[in-house]
Structures are given as C-alpha cells and as structure tokens.
Amino acid sequence: MLEGLRLVSEAADLAARRHSGMQRKGRGNEPYINHLVEVANLLSIATEGGDAELVAAGWLHDSIEDTETTHRELAGKFGERVAALVVEVTDDMTLPKDERRRRQVVEAPSKSPGAKLIKIADKISNIRARMLPRPNQDERDGNGGGNRAADGAQ
C-alpha cells in the first residue's frame, strides 16, 4: 500500500485527471481542482500533516459523486480507509437536492471523525467560494488579501 507523501500525491493525480475540464460553481471559470486543493490543504493543516490517508480522501472526496470512480477502484489504489471515507462523504446524487441536504444534517452526528473533518473542510471551501466569487491573487494564495472594498474590488 502507498505511504505518506506518495499516497497524497497519487490521490491528487487521480483527482486532477478525473476532474479535468470541470469548473467550479460560484467562482466563474475557476478549475474544479482548486476546490479539491483547498479541501486537502485544510485537512493537512487540521491534522498538522499527520494523516496522509485523510488528506488523500480529501483530494478524492467528490470523485465518486462527480466521476465514474468507484469504491472498489479507490480501495485498490489507496486502501480501504481512504475509500471508506470517500464513500462516507458521498451524497446520493439520485436524490433531489433538498433531500440530500436534509440527509447531510440528519446523518452528520453519526459520521466518523475523519468524515466530519472532510465535510467541514468541504463546507469551508464552499462558503469561501460564495463569499469571494472572484478572489484576488492574495486571497487565492490564502493570504487573506486585505480589504477588497478598499482595494476597489467589487
């Protein structure tokens, strides 16, 4: 099985290839991979770099929902824990959006600690996308960017 940095690198590679050409809702034409980068980075920060499997799952958290990726494929490449975390945070896309949201709220308390961290990182990234629909370079780089209104940004 892959270890540490290699596990995370392989997960990033698969996520990038599977989400190639996809764009992020709420941020113009921003590549979708930027969302996965942000989620994985937040997880790395939260665990102080101590949980490569969790970070790998963060890279892959939308892969089953958004692509043809399967649990079996993820388990074979990244191990059962990574695959199980991805499955645990995967919404049933056959359900209406309101029902998916309702289930997220109802099921959140029973999720594993790792799945909760992924969901929180995902929500933070999604909220940032809504708050900063067109981030400047400092904001994109995670530097806060100062006061956008004072900088003349709209």
N, C-alpha and C positions, 0 to 999 in steps of 0.2 A: 504494500500500500504506500501511496505517496506520503511524504512527511513535510511538515512545516511550510517553508517558503515555496517549495516545488508544488505542494498541494494548492496553495493560494494562486500561484502563477498559472497552473493548469486550469483552475476554475475560472480565472479571469480570461484566459484564452478561449475557453469554450463559451463563456457568456458573451464575449465580444463577437465571436463567429456566429452564434445563434441569434443575436440581436442586431446583426449587421443590417444597416439601412433603416432600422426603426428610429422613430423620432419621439421625443418626449412631449406629452400633452402639457400645456400650460407654459412652456418655455420656447415658444416659436419653433424653430427648426433644430433645437438642440438635440444632438445624438442621444439616443436612449441609454447608451453605455455610460454616460455621465451620471445617471441616476444610480446605476449599479456600483460605479466607483465610489460615489458618496456613501451609499449604504455600507459597503465593505470597509471603507475608511472609518466610519463612525463605530463599527463593530471592533475594529482593530484598536481604536482609541479606548473604547469602553472596557476592553479586556487587557489593555496595555500590551497588546501584541502576543498575549499568552494563549490564544485559542485559534489555531490555524483552521481547524475544521469549521468553526463558527464563521470565520471570515470567508472561507470558501463558500459556505452555504449562503452568505450574504451576497456574494457575486452571482450566485445561481438562483436566488430566491424567486425570480419571476420566470425561470426557464421552462417549467412545466406549464404554467399558465399561458405563456406567450409564444411558445415554440413547440416543436414536435418532440422535445426532450422527455424522457420517461424516467420513472423512479428506478427501474432496472438499470438503465444506462448510467445514471448518476451513482448508484450503489457500486456498479462495476468499476467505474473510473475513480470515485472519490471515497468509497466506503459507505457503510450503512448509516453512520451517524449523519453525515452530510446529506445523504439522500432523504433520510427521515425528517431532518429539519426543513428541507425544501418542501417536502410533501405537507408537513405540518402547517406551513405558512401559505400554502397554495389554496386560492379560492376556487370554488366550483363555478367555472365560467358559464355553465349551462343555466345557472340560476339568474333571475333578474337582479339588477344592481342593488335595489333596496333590500332584498333578501340576503345577498352576500354581506352587505353592511351590517344587517341585524345579526347574522351569524358571527361576524367578527367580534361584535360586542359581547354576545352571549358566551362564546367559546374562549374569549381571551383569558379569563382567570384559570382555565384548566390547561393552558398551553405549557409546554416545558420552559424552563428558564431561557434556554437558547432561542427558542421560537419567539418568546416575548421580546428578547433583545432585537431580533431581526425585525419584528413587527414595529417596534419603537423606532429603530433606525429608518425603516421604510417610511413611517409616518413623518418623521422629522424631515426627511428628504422631500417628501410630497408637499409638506407645509412650506418649506423653503421655496419650492418651485412656484407656489401660489403667491407668496409674499414678494419674491423677486423674480417676476416673469422674464425680465431681461437683465440679468446680473451684469455689472461691470466687471472688469478684469480682476480687481481686488476681491470682490465678492465671489467670483468664480473660483479664485485661488484659495478661498477660505480665510481671507484676511479681514473680513468684516466690511471693508470698503468705505467706512465713514458714513457721512450723512448724504445720501443720494439726492435729496431735495436741494441741499446746499450746493451740491456739485452740478446742479442744473439737470439732473436725471428726472425723467417722468415715470 
